[in-house]
């Protein structure tokens, strides 16, 4: 398919705000986010940046939002352990 979207990951990173952990569609958003970050071809700095952002968001989130953010952070660390 050879699609090119050069600003995809910076825009996806910008969507990670505290309000994202409290919105009604957060389960769907984070499942989709995990699909986008599942590739093992992502650079290590990119997966580390997302893991750091998610961990920081988890600090101020509600308990249910914290579980989602920390679960995704753990999956990123395990998947991209280099």
N, C-alpha and C positions, 0 to 999 in steps of 0.2 A: 504494500500500500504506500509505503514511502512518504508518510505524512510528516511535515515539518512544522513544529510549533516551538520556536526558540524561547519564548517567554512563559512556557507552560508551568514549569516548576517554581519560578519566582512568584507567579500569580497564585499558584496553589499554596505556597508558603504564606502569602499575604492573607489568605482566607482563614488561617489558623489564628483566631482571636479568642478571647475569653467568652464572647457571646456564642461562638460556635459550639462550645461544650454545653450550652444551656438551651440551644434551639430545639424545636420539635423534630427536626429531621436529622439529628446528629448520628443516629445509628447508621442510616443510609450513607451519610457523608463520610463517616469513618471507615465503613466497609469499602467504599469506592476509593478513599485515600489509601487504604492498605493494598488494594489492587494496583494502584498507580506506583506505589513504592515497593512492590514485590519483586521487581526485576533485579536480578543479581548483576546486571550490567550498569547499574547506577554508580556514579563515583562515590567513594567513601565519604567525601566532604558533604555531599548532598544528603545522604542518609543520616549522617551525624547532625547536620543542621536541623533536620526535621525531628530527630530524636530529642535534641536539646530544646527545641521550641515546644514540643509536646510535654516534656518533663516540667518546663517552667509553667506551662498552662495548668498542669495538674496541681501545682502548689496552691493555686487560688480557686480551684474548681469545687463544685459540689462533690459529694462522695461518688455518685454515679458517673459524673463526668470525669472524675479522677481515675476511676477504674478503666474507663474506655481509653483515656490518654496514656495511662501507664501500660496497659496491655499492648497498645500499638507501639509504644516505645520499646518494650521488651521484645516484641516481634522484630522490630527494625534492628535492634542490637544483635539478636540471635542470627537473623538472616544475613546481615552484612558484617559479621565478625571477621575482620581481615587482619 
